[in-house]
């Protein structure tokens, strides 16, 4: 059994962190058999907390898969290439030198962390039906099982988006390309490598099952749109920072669009944002105000986010004034920022406060996460862009796009000329610091990318991260 393999680990450990919360992890310190851990409701709860903890680490959504590495690959930050005094932390990444030892190690860590989380999820799912009697209520059982399934789908989907072709690649035949395994068993046997389509089908299967489980019982779901947060049971705390019903729905919209199933993507998006000019079916709403230091992320729009321990320290290492003379500073030229947020034709752009000048005044630092403790994973704004792109009616598509623009202080577009280009501009403006633009480029197989639209690339060598060698050598992976 190799360290970075998908091979399923046989023991699961609960370690007590300084925060006094129990986090599930794999460690040789104090092994606890899965059958013992998952013999109580609290054990399943601790298992979930542990998975979320793993997802907030540096080699997951707490760093690489949000504001740093993925946005370097999307060419937001121009200084990574121009730094001359010393090599930047992401200098190999920005040049897509994926065979460099630093990048190989980074990819291995991203892969292994995701599948370590999946191991823990599968262990819980192995026992949750067997031990349904340990739950105080059936509602709690349904929500916990739905969360586990939703998280398994999310993690596999993002590994697919990183390590396999997108459906639009390979001359539009990417769905048939070999991709990654979908590990849905608690076993030490390497799982079969599937095609992109087969993995997407598995993702959808897990998400639909999660929706069905949580539909009538989740407080962040359609049956509880008038819930009072203080009345949520302690065992179901912080639904906004958990894989709730609406998060599963929003993820389904993202997955269906990635797969090219626009009709199905639209249905999922509309379940949360409604029809054009119709009533809002959920309690989420677009922000009415510009981003502020107290609310830079438009928090009312976050459908699912991860609470990241010591996020300020992580952010400061890339974006604070103290990072300006280090090899980790991430900054953007003022002219590049102005290209993304042009003054011509815009009213009062709500997102310009996300940037502040460096000490030299020649470039800008991102301050989107100032005073924040969470990293958004799924947001309402993305659903408006998905609906705009997926609407067969040009009028309706324009309505969704203009609705988002209105709530970002922008003038409405009078027509749908260059419609996909306008959608692209909103993705680029909206998701800086969130790791989503790289996947937009990949889904649409862009050959020229970046904050200044000046980076030319070859999709087949840039958009597919190399599979970890351990998986090829010891797993069930074909080149």
C-alpha positions in Angstrom: 0.0 0.0 0.0 1.6 3.3 -1.1 1.2 6.7 0.6 -0.5 8.5 -2.3 -2.6 5.7 -3.6 -6.4 5.4 -3.9 -6.0 2.2 -2.0 -8.5 2.4 0.9 -7.0 2.8 4.3 -8.3 0.3 6.9 -8.2 2.4 10.0 -9.6 5.8 10.8 -8.4 8.0 13.6 -10.0 10.8 15.5 -7.5 13.3 16.8 -8.3 16.1 19.1 -7.1 19.5 17.8 -6.5 22.7 19.8 -10.0 23.9 19.0 -11.3 21.0 21.1 -13.3 19.8 18.1 -12.9 16.2 16.9 -11.5 15.9 13.4 -11.3 12.7 11.5 -7.9 11.9 10.1 -5.6 9.1 9.2 -2.6 8.7 11.5 -0.6 6.0 13.3 -1.1 7.7 16.6 -4.2 6.1 18.0 -6.0 3.9 15.6 -9.7 3.4 16.1 -11.5 0.8 14.1 -14.1 2.1 11.8 -16.7 -0.2 13.2 -16.2 1.2 16.6 -16.1 4.9 15.5 -19.4 4.5 13.5 -21.2 2.7 16.3 -22.8 6.0 17.6 -24.4 9.1 16.1 -21.6 11.2 17.4 -19.1 9.0 15.5 -20.8 9.8 12.2 -20.9 13.5 13.2 -17.2 13.4 14.0 -16.6 11.7 10.7 -18.2 14.6 8.8 -16.3 17.2 10.8 -13.1 15.3 9.9 -13.8 15.4 6.2 -14.5 19.1 6.3 -11.3 19.6 8.2 -9.3 17.7 5.5 -10.9 19.9 2.9 -9.7 23.1 4.5 -6.0 22.2 4.4 -3.4 23.9 2.1 -3.5 21.2 -0.5 -7.3 21.4 -0.8 -9.8 24.2 -0.7 -8.1 26.0 2.1 -5.4 27.2 -0.3 -4.4 25.5 -3.6 -8.0 24.8 -4.9 -9.3 28.3 -4.3 -7.3 31.6 -4.2 -3.7 30.5 -5.0 -2.7 27.6 -7.2 -5.8 27.3 -9.5 -5.9 31.1 -10.0 -2.2 31.0 -10.9 -3.0 28.4 -13.5 -5.8 30.8 -14.7 -3.1 33.5 -15.1 -4.7 36.1 -12.9 -1.5 37.1 -11.2 1.1 38.6 -13.5 3.9 39.0 -10.9 4.5 35.2 -10.7 6.3 35.3 -14.1 8.0 38.7 -13.7 9.6 38.2 -10.2 13.3 38.3 -10.9 15.0 38.6 -7.5 14.2 35.0 -6.5 12.0 32.2 -7.8 8.3 32.5 -7.0 6.6 29.7 -5.2 4.4 29.1 -8.2 6.9 30.0 -11.0 6.9 26.4 -12.4 3.1 26.3 -12.1 2.5 29.5 -14.0 4.6 28.2 -16.9 2.8 24.8 -16.8 6.0 22.9 -16.1 4.1 20.0 -14.6 7.0 17.6 -14.7 9.0 19.7 -12.3 9.5 17.9 -9.0 7.8 20.8 -7.1 4.8 20.5 -9.3 4.7 16.7 -9.2 4.8 16.9 -5.4 2.0 19.5 -5.4 -0.2 17.4 -7.7 0.4 14.3 -5.5 -0.6 16.2 -2.4 -3.8 17.5 -4.0 -4.8 14.1 -5.2 -3.9 12.2 -2.0 -5.8 14.7 0.2 -8.9 14.4 -1.9 -8.9 10.6 -1.8 -8.0 10.6 1.9 -11.2 12.4 2.4 -13.0 10.0 0.1 -11.6 7.1 2.2 -13.2 8.5 5.3 -16.5 9.1 3.5 -16.7 5.6 2.2 -15.9 4.2 5.7 -18.9 6.1 7.1 -21.2 5.1 4.2 -20.3 1.5 4.8 -21.7 1.6 8.3 -24.5 4.2 8.1 -27.2 2.0 6.9 -26.2 -0.9 9.1 -26.2 1.3 12.1 -29.2 3.5 11.3 -30.6 2.6 14.8 -28.0 4.7 16.5 -29.5 7.9 15.2 -31.9 9.7 17.5 -34.1 10.7 14.5 -34.5 9.5 10.9 -34.0 13.1 9.8 -30.5 13.3 11.1 -29.6 10.0 9.5 -30.9 11.2 6.1 -29.0 14.5 6.4 -25.7 12.9 7.4 -25.9 10.3 4.6 -26.8 13.0 2.1 -23.8 15.1 3.2 -21.4 12.2 2.9 -22.7 11.4 -0.6 -22.6 15.1 -1.7 -19.0 15.5 -0.4 -17.9 12.3 -2.2 -19.4 13.7 -5.4 -17.8 17.1 -5.0 -14.3 15.7 -4.4 -14.5 13.2 -7.3 -15.8 16.0 -9.6 -12.9 18.3 -8.8 -10.3 15.6 -9.2 -12.0 14.9 -12.6 -11.8 18.5 -13.6 -8.1 18.6 -12.7 -6.8 15.2 -13.9 -8.9 14.4 -16.9 -10.0 16.0 -20.2 -13.1 18.1 -20.2 -16.0 16.9 -22.4 -15.2 19.6 -24.9 -11.6 18.5 -25.3 -10.2 15.8 -27.7 -12.0 17.3 -30.6 -15.3 17.4 -28.7 -15.1 13.7 -27.7 -13.7 14.2 -24.2 -16.6 12.3 -22.6 -15.1 9.1 -23.9 -11.6 9.8 -22.7 -10.1 7.8 -19.8 -10.3 9.7 -16.6 -10.1 8.7 -12.9 -11.6 6.0 -10.8 -14.7 6.6 -8.8 -14.1 5.1 -5.4 -17.4 4.3 -3.9 -16.4 1.3 -1.8 -14.5 0.9 1.4 -11.9 -1.6 0.1 -8.2 -2.0 -0.3 -8.6 -3.0 -4.0 -7.7 -0.4 -6.6 -10.8 0.7 -8.5 -11.2 0.7 -12.2 -10.3 3.8 -14.2 -13.5 5.1 -15.8 -14.2 7.5 -18.7 -15.1 11.1 -18.2 -18.8 10.3 -18.9 -18.8 7.3 -16.5 -17.3 9.5 -13.7 -19.8 12.3 -14.3 -22.7 9.7 -14.2 -21.4 8.5 -10.8 -21.2 12.1 -9.6 -24.8 12.7 -10.7 -25.9 9.5 -9.1 -24.5 10.4 -5.7 -25.9 14.0 -5.9 -29.4 12.8 -6.9 -29.4 10.3 -4.0 -28.2 13.1 -1.6 -31.0 15.4 -2.8 -33.7 12.8 -2.3 -32.4 12.1 1.2 -32.3 15.7 2.3 -35.2 17.2 0.3 -37.8 17.1 3.1 -35.6 17.3 6.2 -32.6 19.7 5.6 -33.1 23.1 7.2 -31.2 24.5 4.1 -33.8 23.0 1.8 -37.2 23.7 0.2 -39.3 22.5 3.2 -37.7 25.0 5.6 -37.3 28.3 3.8 -38.7 30.1 6.8 -36.5 28.4 9.4 -35.1 30.2 12.4 -31.3 29.4 12.6 -31.4 29.3 16.4 -33.9 26.4 16.2 -31.7 24.1 14.3 -30.6 21.1 16.5 -27.0 21.2 17.6 -26.3 18.0 15.7 -27.1 19.8 12.5 -25.2 23.0 13.2 -23.9 25.5 10.6 -25.8 24.2 7.6 -24.3 27.0 5.5 -20.9 25.5 6.0 -22.1 21.9 5.4 -23.0 20.1 2.2 -26.7 21.1 2.5 -29.6 20.4 0.1 -29.2 23.6 -1.8 -25.4 23.1 -2.1 -26.1 19.7 -3.7 -28.6 21.3 -6.0 -26.1 24.0 -7.0 -23.4 21.5 -7.5 -25.7 19.5 -9.8 -26.2 22.5 -11.9 -22.4 22.9 -12.2 -21.9 19.3 -13.0 -24.6 19.1 -15.6 -23.2 22.2 -17.4 -19.7 20.7 -17.4 -21.2 17.6 -18.9 -23.0 19.6 -21.6 -26.5 18.8 -20.2 -27.7 22.4 -20.3 -31.4 21.6 -19.9 -30.8 19.7 -16.7 -28.3 22.3 -15.4 -31.0 25.0 -15.9 -33.6 23.0 -14.0 -31.2 22.7 -11.0 -30.3 26.4 -11.1 -33.9 27.5 -11.3 -34.8 25.5 -8.2 -32.8 28.0 -6.3 -33.0 31.3 -8.3 -36.4 30.8 -9.9 -37.7 31.7 -13.4 -37.2 35.1 -15.0 -39.4 37.7 -13.3 -40.7 35.0 -11.0 -40.7 34.6 -7.3 -37.5 33.5 -5.5 -38.1 29.8 -4.5 -35.3 29.9 -1.9 -34.1 32.2 0.8 -30.9 33.1 -1.0 -30.7 36.6 -2.6 -28.2 38.6 -4.5 -26.5 41.4 -2.7 -27.9 44.9 -3.0 -24.7 46.6 -2.0 -21.1 46.9 -3.0 -18.5 44.7 -1.3 -17.2 46.2 2.0 -14.4 45.3 4.4 -17.1 43.8 6.7 -18.7 41.8 3.8 -16.3 41.5 0.9 -17.7 38.1 -0.2 -21.4 39.0 -0.5 -22.1 36.4 2.3 -25.8 36.3 1.7 -25.0 34.6 -1.7 -22.8 31.8 -0.3 -24.7 28.5 -0.6 -21.8 26.4 0.7 -18.5 27.6 2.1 -15.8 26.1 4.2 -14.8 27.6 7.5 -11.0 27.7 7.3 -9.0 27.7 10.5 -6.4 30.5 10.5 -7.5 31.8 7.1 -6.1 35.2 7.8 -2.6 33.7 8.1 -3.0 31.8 4.9 -4.3 34.8 3.0 -1.6 37.1 4.5 1.1 34.9 3.1 0.0 35.8 -0.4 -1.8 39.1 -0.3 -0.7 41.2 2.7 1.7 44.1 2.6 4.2 41.9 4.4 4.2 39.5 1.5 5.4 42.1 -1.0 9.0 41.2 -0.6 8.6 37.4 -0.5 8.4 34.7 -3.1 4.8 34.0 -2.4 3.2 37.4 -3.1 0.3 37.2 -5.6 -0.5 40.5 -7.3 -1.9 41.9 -10.5 -1.0 44.9 -12.7 -3.4 47.8 -12.5 -3.8 47.7 -16.2 -4.8 44.0 -16.1 -7.3 44.8 -13.4 -8.7 47.6 -15.5 -9.1 45.2 -18.4 -11.2 43.0 -16.3 -13.2 45.8 -14.6 -13.3 48.5 -17.3 -14.8 51.9 -16.5 -16.3 52.3 -19.9 -19.9 51.1 -20.0 -20.0 50.1 -16.3 -22.0 52.0 -13.7 -20.6 51.5 -10.2 -18.8 48.2 -10.1 -19.4 46.6 -6.7 -16.2 44.5 -6.8 -13.4 47.1 -7.2 -12.9 47.2 -3.5 -11.4 43.7 -3.7 -8.1 45.3 -4.7 -5.6 47.6 -3.0 -2.3 49.0 -4.2 1.0 47.4 -3.3 3.6 49.7 -1.7 5.1 50.5 -5.1 1.7 51.5 -6.5 2.5 49.6 -9.7 0.3 46.6 -9.0 -2.6 45.5 -6.8 -3.1 42.9 -4.1 -6.4 41.0 -3.6 -8.2 41.8 -0.3 -11.3 39.8 -1.1 -10.9 37.7 2.0 -10.2 40.6 4.5 -11.9 39.8 7.8 -13.3 36.6 6.5 -13.1 33.1 8.0 -14.7 31.2 5.1 -13.8 30.2 1.5 -16.9 30.0 -0.8 -17.3 26.8 -2.7 -20.8 27.4 -4.3 -22.4 30.8 -4.7 -25.7 32.2 -6.0 -23.9 34.3 -8.6 -22.7 31.2 -10.4 -26.3 29.9 -10.7 -27.3 33.1 -12.5 -24.4 32.7 -15.0 -25.3 29.0 -15.4 -29.0 29.9 -16.1 -27.9 32.6 -18.5 -25.7 30.2 -20.5 -28.2 27.3 -20.5 -31.4 29.2 -21.4 -32.6 28.4 -24.9 -34.4 31.7 -25.0 -32.1 34.6 -25.7 -34.4 37.0 -23.8 -34.4 34.8 -20.7 -30.7 34.2 -20.9 -30.1 38.0 -21.1 -32.5 38.5 -18.1 -30.4 36.2 -15.9 -27.1 37.9 -16.9 -28.5 41.4 -16.4 -29.9 40.4 -13.0 -26.5 39.5 -11.8 -25.0 42.7 -13.5 -27.6 44.8 -11.7 -26.5 43.4 -8.4 -22.9 44.1 -9.2 -23.5 47.8 -10.0 -23.3 47.3 -13.7 -25.5 48.6 -16.5 -27.8 46.2 -18.2 -27.0 44.8 -21.6 -29.4 45.9 -24.3 -28.9 42.8 -26.5 -27.2 39.4 -26.5 -24.5 40.3 -29.0 -21.2 38.5 -27.9 -23.3 36.8 -25.2 -20.8 34.1 -24.2 -18.0 36.7 -24.1 -20.1 38.7 -21.6 -20.6 35.6 -19.5 -16.9 35.0 -19.6 -16.2 38.5 -18.4 -18.5 38.0 -15.4 -16.8 34.7 -14.5 -13.4 36.4 -14.7 -14.6 39.3 -12.5 -16.7 37.4 -10.1 -14.5 34.4 -9.2 -11.0 35.9 -8.7 -9.6 34.2 -5.6 -12.0 31.3 -5.8 -10.4 28.8 -8.3 -13.2 28.6 -10.7 -11.9 30.5 -13.8 -9.4 27.8 -14.7 -12.3 25.3 -15.0 -14.3 27.8 -17.1 -11.4 28.0 -19.5 -11.0 24.2 -19.5 -14.7 23.5 -20.1 -14.8 25.9 -23.0 -11.3 24.9 -24.3 -10.0 28.4 -24.4 -6.6 28.7 -26.1 -5.9 32.3 -25.0 -6.5 33.1 -21.3 -5.4 35.5 -18.5 -6.3 38.8 -16.9 -5.1 40.6 -20.0 -6.3 37.9 -22.5 -2.7 37.5 -23.7 -1.6 34.0 -22.6 -1.7 31.5 -25.4 -1.7 27.8 -24.5 -2.1 24.3 -25.8 -5.2 22.8 -24.0 -4.0 19.2 -24.0 -0.8 20.1 -22.1 -2.2 22.7 -19.8 -5.7 21.7 -18.7 -4.9 18.1 -17.7 -2.7 17.7 -14.6 -0.5 14.5 -14.8 -1.8 11.6 -12.8 0.3 10.8 -9.7 2.9 8.1 -10.6 1.9 5.9 -7.7 -1.5 5.6 -9.2 0.0 4.5 -12.5 2.5 2.2 -11.0 0.4 0.5 -8.3 -3.2 1.4 -9.1 -5.5 0.4 -11.9 -4.7 3.4 -14.2 -3.7 3.4 -17.9 -1.7 6.2 -19.4 
